Amino acid sequence: DGGSGISLNDSPTLSLGENSRLRIDRFVYEPQANKLGFGMEVMQGTLSYLSGKIGAIAPEQVSVATPSMTIGIRGTKFLLKVKPVQ
């Protein structure tokens, strides 16, 4: 019984359910230099995501991948459930 929360400099909210696996592939937050980007892969489990400043300033620079798809994030909040690959 457990979960995790992750905090990053651009203030998103990432909450993982128990037995979840997540990899952050890319995180760039240098707004003064116009360098922004966030990419992650959810391999299994549940993720609740509320976008931070990167999602507000440059939503095209945010992506989430799973074993079967990749999505670009244009909204601000979603819940994702990924079943483990057998």
TIRO-2110 file (N, C-alpha, C; in Angstrom, 1 decimal):
// TIRO-2110
0.8, -1.2, 0.0, N, 1, A
0.0, 0.0, 0.0, CA, 1, A
0.9, 1.2, 0.0, C, 1, A
0.9, 1.9, -1.1, N, 2, A
1.7, 3.1, -1.1, CA, 2, A
1.7, 3.8, -2.5, C, 2, A
2.1, 5.0, -2.5, N, 3, A
2.2, 5.8, -3.8, CA, 3, A
3.3, 6.8, -3.6, C, 3, A
3.5, 7.6, -4.6, N, 4, A
4.6, 8.6, -4.6, CA, 4, A
4.1, 9.8, -5.2, C, 4, A
4.7, 10.9, -4.8, N, 5, A
4.5, 12.2, -5.4, CA, 5, A
5.9, 12.7, -5.9, C, 5, A
5.9, 13.4, -7.0, N, 6, A
7.1, 14.0, -7.6, CA, 6, A
6.9, 15.5, -7.8, C, 6, A
7.9, 16.3, -7.3, N, 7, A
7.9, 17.7, -7.5, CA, 7, A
9.0, 18.1, -8.4, C, 7, A
8.8, 19.0, -9.3, N, 8, A
9.8, 19.5, -10.3, CA, 8, A
9.8, 21.1, -10.2, C, 8, A
10.8, 21.7, -10.8, N, 9, A
10.9, 23.1, -10.7, CA, 9, A
9.8, 23.9, -11.3, C, 9, A
9.1, 23.4, -12.3, N, 10, A
8.0, 24.1, -13.0, CA, 10, A
6.7, 23.9, -12.3, C, 10, A
6.6, 23.2, -11.2, N, 11, A
5.5, 23.1, -10.4, CA, 11, A
4.3, 22.2, -10.9, C, 11, A
4.6, 21.1, -11.6, N, 12, A
3.6, 20.2, -12.0, CA, 12, A
3.2, 19.3, -10.7, C, 12, A
2.1, 18.6, -10.8, N, 13, A
1.8, 17.6, -9.8, CA, 13, A
1.8, 16.3, -10.4, C, 13, A
2.7, 15.4, -10.0, N, 14, A
2.7, 14.0, -10.5, CA, 14, A
2.5, 13.1, -9.3, C, 14, A
1.4, 12.3, -9.3, N, 15, A
1.1, 11.4, -8.3, CA, 15, A
1.0, 10.0, -8.9, C, 15, A
1.8, 9.1, -8.3, N, 16, A
1.8, 7.7, -8.8, CA, 16, A
1.1, 6.8, -7.8, C, 16, A
0.4, 5.8, -8.3, N, 17, A
-0.2, 4.8, -7.5, CA, 17, A
0.8, 3.7, -7.1, C, 17, A
0.4, 2.8, -6.2, N, 18, A
1.3, 1.7, -5.8, CA, 18, A
1.7, 0.9, -7.0, C, 18, A
2.9, 0.3, -7.0, N, 19, A
3.4, -0.6, -8.1, CA, 19, A
3.5, 0.1, -9.4, C, 19, A
3.5, 1.4, -9.4, N, 20, A
3.7, 2.2, -10.7, CA, 20, A
5.1, 2.3, -11.1, C, 20, A
5.4, 2.4, -12.4, N, 21, A
6.8, 2.6, -12.9, CA, 21, A
6.7, 3.8, -13.9, C, 21, A
7.6, 4.8, -13.6, N, 22, A
7.7, 6.0, -14.4, CA, 22, A
9.1, 6.3, -14.7, C, 22, A
9.4, 6.8, -15.9, N, 23, A
10.7, 7.3, -16.2, CA, 23, A
10.6, 8.6, -16.8, C, 23, A
11.3, 9.6, -16.3, N, 24, A
11.3, 10.9, -16.8, CA, 24, A
12.5, 11.0, -17.8, C, 24, A
12.1, 11.1, -19.1, N, 25, A
13.1, 11.1, -20.2, CA, 25, A
13.7, 12.5, -20.5, C, 25, A
13.0, 13.5, -20.2, N, 26, A
13.4, 14.9, -20.6, CA, 26, A
12.8, 15.9, -19.6, C, 26, A
13.6, 16.7, -19.0, N, 27, A
13.1, 17.8, -18.2, CA, 27, A
14.0, 19.0, -18.4, C, 27, A
13.5, 20.0, -19.1, N, 28, A
14.3, 21.3, -19.3, CA, 28, A
13.4, 22.4, -18.9, C, 28, A
13.9, 23.2, -17.9, N, 29, A
13.1, 24.4, -17.5, CA, 29, A
14.0, 25.6, -17.3, C, 29, A
14.2, 26.3, -18.4, N, 30, A
15.0, 27.5, -18.5, CA, 30, A
14.2, 28.5, -19.2, C, 30, A
13.2, 29.1, -18.6, N, 31, A
12.3, 30.0, -19.3, CA, 31, A
13.0, 31.3, -19.8, C, 31, A
14.0, 31.7, -19.1, N, 32, A
14.7, 32.9, -19.6, CA, 32, A
15.4, 32.7, -20.9, C, 32, A
15.8, 31.5, -21.1, N, 33, A
16.5, 31.1, -22.4, CA, 33, A
15.6, 30.5, -23.4, C, 33, A
14.3, 30.5, -23.1, N, 34, A
13.3, 29.9, -23.9, CA, 34, A
13.5, 28.4, -24.2, C, 34, A
14.0, 27.7, -23.2, N, 35, A
14.3, 26.3, -23.3, CA, 35, A
13.3, 25.6, -22.3, C, 35, A
12.4, 24.8, -22.9, N, 36, A
11.4, 24.2, -22.1, CA, 36, A
11.1, 22.8, -22.7, C, 36, A
10.9, 21.8, -21.8, N, 37, A
10.5, 20.5, -22.3, CA, 37, A
10.3, 19.5, -21.2, C, 37, A
9.3, 18.6, -21.4, N, 38, A
9.1, 17.6, -20.4, CA, 38, A
8.6, 16.4, -21.1, C, 38, A
9.2, 15.2, -20.9, N, 39, A
8.8, 14.0, -21.5, CA, 39, A
8.9, 12.9, -20.5, C, 39, A
8.0, 12.0, -20.4, N, 40, A
8.0, 10.9, -19.5, CA, 40, A
7.4, 9.6, -20.1, C, 40, A
7.7, 8.5, -19.6, N, 41, A
7.1, 7.2, -20.0, CA, 41, A
6.6, 6.5, -18.7, C, 41, A
5.3, 6.1, -18.8, N, 42, A
4.7, 5.3, -17.7, CA, 42, A
4.6, 3.9, -18.2, C, 42, A
5.4, 3.0, -17.5, N, 43, A
5.5, 1.6, -17.9, CA, 43, A
4.4, 0.8, -17.4, C, 43, A
3.9, 1.1, -16.1, N, 44, A
2.8, 0.4, -15.5, CA, 44, A
2.2, 1.2, -14.4, C, 44, A
1.0, 1.0, -14.0, N, 45, A
0.4, 1.6, -12.9, CA, 45, A
-0.5, 2.8, -13.2, C, 45, A
-0.7, 3.6, -12.2, N, 46, A
-1.5, 4.8, -12.4, CA, 46, A
-0.7, 6.1, -12.2, C, 46, A
-1.1, 7.1, -12.9, N, 47, A
-0.5, 8.4, -12.8, CA, 47, A
-1.6, 9.5, -12.9, C, 47, A
-1.6, 10.4, -11.9, N, 48, A
-2.4, 11.6, -11.9, CA, 48, A
-1.5, 12.7, -12.2, C, 48, A
-1.8, 13.5, -13.2, N, 49, A
-0.9, 14.6, -13.7, CA, 49, A
-1.6, 15.9, -13.8, C, 49, A
-1.1, 16.9, -13.2, N, 50, A
-1.6, 18.3, -13.4, CA, 50, A
-0.4, 19.1, -13.9, C, 50, A
-0.5, 19.7, -15.1, N, 51, A
0.6, 20.3, -15.7, CA, 51, A
1.1, 21.5, -14.9, C, 51, A
2.4, 21.8, -15.1, N, 52, A
3.0, 23.0, -14.5, CA, 52, A
3.2, 24.1, -15.5, C, 52, A
4.2, 24.9, -15.3, N, 53, A
4.5, 26.0, -16.1, CA, 53, A
4.9, 25.7, -17.5, C, 53, A
5.6, 24.5, -17.7, N, 54, A
5.9, 24.1, -19.1, CA, 54, A
4.7, 23.9, -19.9, C, 54, A
3.7, 23.2, -19.3, N, 55, A
2.4, 22.9, -20.0, CA, 55, A
1.7, 24.1, -20.3, C, 55, A
1.8, 25.2, -19.4, N, 56, A
1.1, 26.4, -19.7, CA, 56, A
1.8, 27.3, -20.7, C, 56, A
3.1, 27.3, -20.7, N, 57, A
3.9, 28.2, -21.6, CA, 57, A
4.1, 27.5, -23.0, C, 57, A
4.4, 26.2, -23.0, N, 58, A
4.7, 25.5, -24.2, CA, 58, A
4.1, 24.1, -24.2, C, 58, A
2.8, 24.0, -24.3, N, 59, A
2.2, 22.7, -24.2, CA, 59, A
2.7, 21.7, -25.3, C, 59, A
3.1, 22.2, -26.4, N, 60, A
3.7, 21.3, -27.4, CA, 60, A
5.0, 20.6, -27.0, C, 60, A
5.6, 21.0, -26.0, N, 61, A
6.8, 20.5, -25.5, CA, 61, A
6.6, 19.4, -24.4, C, 61, A
5.4, 19.0, -24.1, N, 62, A
5.1, 18.0, -23.1, CA, 62, A
4.6, 16.8, -23.8, C, 62, A
5.1, 15.6, -23.4, N, 63, A
4.7, 14.4, -24.0, CA, 63, A
4.7, 13.3, -22.9, C, 63, A
3.8, 12.3, -23.1, N, 64, A
3.7, 11.2, -22.2, CA, 64, A
3.6, 9.9, -23.1, C, 64, A
4.5, 9.0, -22.8, N, 65, A
4.5, 7.7, -23.6, CA, 65, A
4.1, 6.6, -22.6, C, 65, A
3.5, 5.5, -23.2, N, 66, A
3.2, 4.3, -22.5, CA, 66, A
3.8, 3.2, -23.5, C, 66, A
3.7, 1.9, -23.0, N, 67, A
4.2, 0.9, -23.9, CA, 67, A
3.5, 0.8, -25.3, C, 67, A
2.3, 1.3, -25.3, N, 68, A
1.5, 1.2, -26.6, CA, 68, A
1.1, 2.5, -27.3, C, 68, A
1.5, 3.6, -26.7, N, 69, A
1.2, 4.9, -27.4, CA, 69, A
2.0, 6.1, -26.8, C, 69, A
2.0, 7.2, -27.5, N, 70, A
2.6, 8.4, -27.1, CA, 70, A
1.6, 9.5, -27.3, C, 70, A
1.3, 10.4, -26.3, N, 71, A
0.4, 11.5, -26.5, CA, 71, A
1.1, 12.8, -26.2, C, 71, A
0.6, 13.8, -26.9, N, 72, A
1.0, 15.2, -26.6, CA, 72, A
0.0, 15.8, -25.6, C, 72, A
0.4, 16.5, -24.7, N, 73, A
-0.5, 17.0, -23.6, CA, 73, A
-0.9, 18.4, -24.0, C, 73, A
-2.1, 18.7, -24.2, N, 74, A
-2.6, 20.1, -24.5, CA, 74, A
-3.5, 20.6, -23.4, C, 74, A
-4.0, 19.7, -22.5, N, 75, A
-4.8, 20.1, -21.4, CA, 75, A
-4.0, 20.3, -20.2, C, 75, A
-4.6, 20.3, -19.0, N, 76, A
-3.9, 20.6, -17.8, CA, 76, A
-3.9, 19.4, -16.8, C, 76, A
-4.9, 18.5, -16.9, N, 77, A
-5.0, 17.5, -15.9, CA, 77, A
-5.5, 16.2, -16.6, C, 77, A
-4.9, 15.1, -16.2, N, 78, A
-5.4, 13.8, -16.6, CA, 78, A
-5.0, 12.7, -15.7, C, 78, A
-5.7, 11.5, -15.8, N, 79, A
-5.4, 10.3, -15.0, CA, 79, A
-5.2, 9.2, -16.0, C, 79, A
-4.1, 8.5, -15.8, N, 80, A
-3.7, 7.4, -16.8, CA, 80, A
-3.5, 6.1, -16.0, C, 80, A
-4.0, 5.0, -16.6, N, 81, A
-3.7, 3.7, -16.0, CA, 81, A
-3.1, 2.8, -17.1, C, 81, A
-2.0, 2.2, -16.8, N, 82, A
-1.3, 1.4, -17.7, CA, 82, A
-1.1, 0.0, -17.1, C, 82, A
-1.6, -1.0, -17.9, N, 83, A
-1.4, -2.4, -17.4, CA, 83, A
0.0, -2.9, -17.8, C, 83, A
0.6, -3.7, -17.0, N, 84, A
1.9, -4.2, -17.3, CA, 84, A
1.9, -5.0, -18.6, C, 84, A
2.9, -4.9, -19.4, N, 85, A
3.0, -5.7, -20.6, CA, 85, A
3.4, -7.2, -20.2, C, 85, A
2.6, -8.1, -20.7, N, 86, A
2.8, -9.5, -20.4, CA, 86, A
3.9, -10.1, -21.3, C, 86, A
END
